[in-house]
Amino acid sequence: MNTGSGLVGNDDDSAHRLLEAGSDLVGVTGGAAIGLVIAGPPGALMGAASGSALTTMLREFGRRLLGKREEVRVGAVAIYAGMAYKERIADGDRLRDDSWFEKRPNGRSAADEICEGTLLIAQREHEERKVEHYGYLLANLSFESEIDEYLANWLLQLANELTWTQLVLLAMIHRKGEFNLPSITIGTGLSGWTPWGLRQQLADLGYAKRELIGLPPPPPGSGPSIPVIPRKVEREPAHMELHSGGMLIYQLMWLDRIPDADIQLLIDRL
């Protein structure tokens, strides 16, 4: 019998099982998780707008052979996505009205593909603190029509490649005014493997690598427009800011929600 949620029979049980497994990681009850993602307003809204992409994918993943911890992560990312959907709708935001949710000739929409990709990445993610922010990314992409499927897939892959530490470092750079950043130069003044590793991850975000962070652009008319290699002193975190890709990751993954204590811990170890 159709339950009204887009899930039927054993598929319903499978989706519920994943959400109940993920509820412990999120810190909510299983019943609350099911109500949030499937039966509540976010579930109804997603069903009307996107053919229930998230609940459909939960049903699909429920049929797959997953380890216990994989079930936890898949369920948790769906719950976090549902929480973000609910929050944005409560704030008056509207789902995108372009072709994001429309079925294409292959029978799948961009929303379907990004949803499956997000659940797959969460399933395999050993750094479980990233799972929360994957959920936020999934939800936010359903509201931002400026992000097409090509950019969305790149952002999802980038989010997968970055470590939890690098996500915290991005938050540190953007929120540098809230902290007393150390005066360091990447590649110098090392006192052990921990600061070396942190600075390598910071460098990976920057110049000639991912270029998610870097120096602010010079004021108009203040010098040559061609890029110049930064001097070492200019590679200090206090001199950096988020560039376009870094800002997209920061905003769509809601990295502003990374606790201050996690940022301060890295600052103390740099």
TIMIFI-142986 format. One line per field, with one value per residue (C-alpha): residue number from 1; residue in one letter; x, y, z. Coordinates in pm, 1 decimal, m for minus. Example, Ala and Ser with C-alpha at 12.3 -4.5 7.8 and 13.67 -1.06 7.14 Angstrom:
% TIMIFI-142986
num <- [1/2] .
residuo <- [A/S] .
c1 <- [1230.0/1367.0] .
c2 <- [m450.0/m106.0] .
c3 <- [780.0/714.0] .
***
This chain:
% TIMIFI-142986
num <- [1/2/3/4/5/6/7/8/9/10/11/12/13/14/15/16/17/18/19/20/21/22/23/24/25/26/27/28/29/30/31/32/33/34/35/36/37/38/39/40/41/42/43/44/45/46/47/48/49/50/51/52/53/54/55/56/57/58/59/60/61/62/63/64/65/66/67/68/69/70/71/72/73/74/75/76/77/78/79/80/81/82/83/84/85/86/87/88/89/90/91/92/93/94/95/96/97/98/99/100/101/102/103/104/105/106/107/108/109/110/111/112/113/114/115/116/117/118/119/120/121/122/123/124/125/126/127/128/129/130/131/132/133/134/135/136/137/138/139/140/141/142/143/144/145/146/147/148/149/150/151/152/153/154/155/156/157/158/159/160/161/162/163/164/165/166/167/168/169/170/171/172/173/174/175/176/177/178/179/180/181/182/183/184/185/186/187/188/189/190/191/192/193/194/195/196/197/198/199/200/201/202/203/204/205/206/207/208/209/210/211/212/213/214/215/216/217/218/219/220/221/222/223/224/225/226/227/228/229/230/231/232/233/234/235/236/237/238/239/240/241/242/243/244/245/246/247/248/249/250/251/252/253/254/255/256/257/258/259/260/261/262/263/264/265/266/267/268/269/270] .
residuo <- [M/N/T/G/S/G/L/V/G/N/D/D/D/S/A/H/R/L/L/E/A/G/S/D/L/V/G/V/T/G/G/A/A/I/G/L/V/I/A/G/P/P/G/A/L/M/G/A/A/S/G/S/A/L/T/T/M/L/R/E/F/G/R/R/L/L/G/K/R/E/E/V/R/V/G/A/V/A/I/Y/A/G/M/A/Y/K/E/R/I/A/D/G/D/R/L/R/D/D/S/W/F/E/K/R/P/N/G/R/S/A/A/D/E/I/C/E/G/T/L/L/I/A/Q/R/E/H/E/E/R/K/V/E/H/Y/G/Y/L/L/A/N/L/S/F/E/S/E/I/D/E/Y/L/A/N/W/L/L/Q/L/A/N/E/L/T/W/T/Q/L/V/L/L/A/M/I/H/R/K/G/E/F/N/L/P/S/I/T/I/G/T/G/L/S/G/W/T/P/W/G/L/R/Q/Q/L/A/D/L/G/Y/A/K/R/E/L/I/G/L/P/P/P/P/P/G/S/G/P/S/I/P/V/I/P/R/K/V/E/R/E/P/A/H/M/E/L/H/S/G/G/M/L/I/Y/Q/L/M/W/L/D/R/I/P/D/A/D/I/Q/L/L/I/D/R/L] .
c1 <- [0.0/129.5/223.9/203.2/575.9/684.8/805.3/629.9/648.5/1002.2/1144.4/975.0/1133.5/1476.4/1462.0/1344.1/1628.4/1887.5/1736.7/1719.6/2083.7/2186.7/1990.3/2254.8/2526.1/2302.5/2171.1/1798.8/1552.1/1477.1/1115.0/1211.3/1450.5/1181.2/933.8/1186.8/1305.6/1001.4/678.9/741.1/729.1/1073.9/969.5/643.9/820.0/1090.1/825.6/638.9/946.1/1186.4/1001.6/1128.2/1492.6/1617.8/1360.4/1398.2/1773.9/1723.6/1501.9/1771.0/2048.4/1830.2/1847.4/2226.8/2458.1/2600.2/2813.4/2669.6/2877.8/2791.1/2423.0/2487.7/2655.8/2399.5/2112.9/2288.7/2358.0/1989.5/1886.0/2124.4/1991.0/1635.3/1728.6/1880.0/1575.6/1347.2/1560.3/1579.1/1205.8/1137.9/1360.7/1144.0/1378.3/1235.6/1353.8/1515.6/1271.4/1503.1/1552.7/1734.6/1447.7/1332.2/1376.3/1613.5/1608.9/1800.3/1521.4/1720.3/1737.3/2044.1/1891.6/1878.2/2243.4/2373.4/2165.2/2305.2/2657.4/2625.2/2498.4/2777.5/3042.9/2892.8/2876.0/3254.8/3356.0/3575.6/3598.2/3245.9/3240.7/3225.3/2893.4/2698.2/2833.5/2768.3/2403.8/2405.7/2566.0/2300.9/2017.5/2162.7/2217.7/1841.0/1795.4/2077.9/1990.4/2325.9/2494.2/2441.7/2498.2/2853.9/2962.1/2762.1/2943.2/3280.0/3190.8/3078.9/3404.3/3604.2/3420.9/3505.9/3875.8/3922.4/4001.5/3806.3/4115.2/4104.5/3739.0/3830.7/4119.6/3881.0/3658.7/3963.5/4067.4/3719.4/3667.4/4020.4/3890.2/3746.2/4079.8/4439.0/4614.1/4980.4/5248.3/5378.0/5514.1/5415.2/5718.8/5932.6/5967.8/5853.3/5868.2/5730.3/5523.0/5188.0/5252.4/5422.7/5113.5/4875.5/5079.6/5097.2/4718.6/4694.1/4937.0/4731.7/4439.8/4640.0/4861.9/4932.1/4733.5/4361.6/4359.0/4068.6/4255.5/4506.4/4591.2/4317.3/4328.5/4516.3/4307.2/4223.7/4507.8/4756.7/4984.8/5015.1/4711.2/4914.1/4948.5/5269.8/5422.0/5348.7/5643.7/5676.5/5568.1/5244.7/5161.8/5075.3/4714.1/4635.8/4702.3/4479.6/4115.6/3881.8/3882.8/3579.5/3593.8/3670.6/3380.3/3139.3/3245.7/3224.0/2874.9/2717.0/2859.0/2774.9/3127.8/3030.3/2882.6/3220.5/3267.4/3515.4/3689.6/3782.9/3932.1/4123.7/4263.2/4423.6/4551.8/4722.7/4891.0/5000.0] .
c2 <- [0.0/347.9/533.8/876.3/934.9/779.0/464.9/133.2/m183.1/m302.9/9.5/211.6/m5.1/27.3/405.4/420.0/190.8/424.0/729.4/555.9/452.4/808.7/964.2/876.2/1062.3/1367.2/1355.6/1324.0/1041.6/797.3/905.1/1269.9/1188.0/1000.2/1281.4/1542.2/1379.2/1184.3/1272.7/1632.7/1956.9/1907.7/1565.8/1695.0/1988.0/1771.1/1533.0/1809.3/1981.2/1704.9/1374.7/1294.0/1272.7/1224.5/967.8/784.3/762.5/645.0/368.0/277.3/276.8/70.5/m210.0/m202.2/m401.9/m144.5/m184.0/m63.4/252.0/320.7/306.7/560.7/804.3/768.5/821.3/1112.9/1305.0/1274.9/1406.1/1701.9/1780.0/1767.7/2001.3/2249.8/2231.0/2302.8/2595.1/2761.3/2727.0/2873.2/3167.0/3231.2/3086.8/2916.0/2610.8/2685.0/2698.3/2608.9/2262.3/2125.3/1895.1/1808.1/1457.3/1441.5/1194.4/942.9/956.9/1130.5/1492.2/1684.6/1673.2/1292.2/1265.2/1510.9/1342.5/1000.0/1141.2/1301.4/982.5/781.9/1018.6/1020.3/640.4/616.9/916.5/812.6/1170.0/1168.3/1533.0/1614.5/1430.4/1716.1/1961.8/1728.4/1739.9/2118.7/2122.7/1889.2/2099.6/2435.0/2327.3/2286.3/2658.5/2818.1/2841.6/3006.4/2670.6/2450.9/2076.4/2111.4/2336.7/2134.4/1813.4/1986.7/2129.7/1788.2/1630.3/1912.2/1872.1/1502.6/1568.8/1824.5/1694.2/1798.1/1994.0/2187.2/2273.6/2411.0/2605.4/2762.0/2867.6/3005.0/3218.9/3362.4/3428.6/3548.5/3867.9/3661.1/3497.7/3588.2/3411.6/3322.2/3499.7/3210.4/3162.0/2841.8/2618.4/2781.7/2774.7/2416.3/2257.6/1912.1/1699.4/1837.2/2199.1/2070.6/1869.9/2157.2/2400.1/2156.0/2131.3/2509.6/2543.6/2291.9/2533.4/2818.4/2951.3/2728.1/2443.5/2455.1/2837.4/2843.6/3099.0/3369.2/3735.5/3989.0/4143.5/4473.8/4791.3/4902.0/5090.6/5002.1/4782.9/4523.8/4307.5/3989.9/3748.8/3760.0/3489.7/3581.5/3655.4/3420.8/3688.5/3721.7/3357.3/3413.3/3315.8/3665.3/3805.5/3557.2/3552.6/3307.0/3311.6/3219.6/2841.1/2869.9/3107.8/2874.0/2582.8/2799.8/2925.1/2609.9/2376.8/2623.8/2623.3/2916.2/2645.8/2491.5/2550.4/2815.0/2550.2/2349.3/2655.7/2754.5/2402.5/2430.5/2781.5/2653.4/2377.7/2580.7] .
c3 <- [0.0/m82.0/235.1/74.5/113.4/m213.8/m35.7/m45.7/165.3/233.3/68.1/338.8/606.7/442.8/431.0/790.8/894.8/740.3/906.2/1241.2/1204.3/1120.6/1402.8/1661.3/1469.8/1431.5/1786.4/1717.1/1770.1/1490.0/1480.7/1454.0/1169.2/975.3/1029.1/920.8/599.7/480.0/656.8/755.8/556.6/396.2/271.8/131.0/m30.0/m184.5/m313.6/m492.0/m632.2/m718.6/m735.6/m387.5/m494.9/m140.8/m32.4/m363.2/m309.1/49.6/m84.0/m338.6/m78.6/152.5/m104.2/m114.3/107.8/348.3/655.3/985.1/985.5/623.4/714.3/988.8/751.4/470.8/714.2/882.0/560.7/468.0/809.1/789.0/441.1/574.3/858.7/616.1/384.7/678.2/795.2/456.3/393.8/739.0/643.4/338.7/74.6/m233.7/m419.8/m753.0/m1044.6/m1332.6/m1485.6/m1179.0/m1081.6/m1434.6/m1570.6/m1866.6/m2158.7/m1947.3/m1689.4/m1417.4/m1312.4/m1198.6/m849.9/m865.3/m968.0/m709.2/m440.7/m523.7/m545.0/m203.3/m41.5/m206.5/m77.1/271.1/268.0/219.5/430.5/722.1/854.7/986.5/1087.3/717.1/680.0/838.4/584.4/290.7/396.9/399.5/55.4/m84.8/52.7/m48.6/m408.5/m437.1/m371.3/m570.4/m939.7/m1015.4/m951.9/m1258.0/m1263.8/m1397.5/m1113.5/m860.7/m955.2/m927.9/m586.4/m464.9/m582.6/m424.0/m94.0/m104.4/m168.3/108.6/455.8/764.1/864.5/536.5/588.0/930.6/774.2/522.0/810.7/991.8/694.2/643.0/1013.3/1084.3/1241.6/1526.4/1616.9/1688.0/1401.3/1453.8/1254.7/1048.9/701.5/527.9/492.8/762.9/1139.8/1181.4/1525.2/1451.3/1218.9/1337.1/1228.5/913.0/819.8/895.1/689.4/400.0/403.7/418.9/128.8/m72.0/m54.6/m198.2/m471.3/m775.6/m618.1/m542.9/m524.6/m281.6/m68.1/m144.6/m123.7/m182.9/m530.3/m558.0/m575.2/m930.1/m1092.6/m820.2/m1029.9/m1305.9/m1370.2/m1434.0/m1140.7/m940.8/m721.2/m357.8/m134.7/161.3/408.0/210.7/265.5/628.7/708.2/839.3/491.5/308.6/212.4/43.8/m335.0/m546.8/m504.6/m134.9/m82.0/m262.4/m43.2/268.6/189.9/47.7/313.5/591.1/727.0/947.8/1171.1/1246.3/1619.9/1734.3/1944.0/1633.2/1468.0/1779.5/1812.0/1467.9/1538.0/1852.0/1650.2/1350.8] .
***
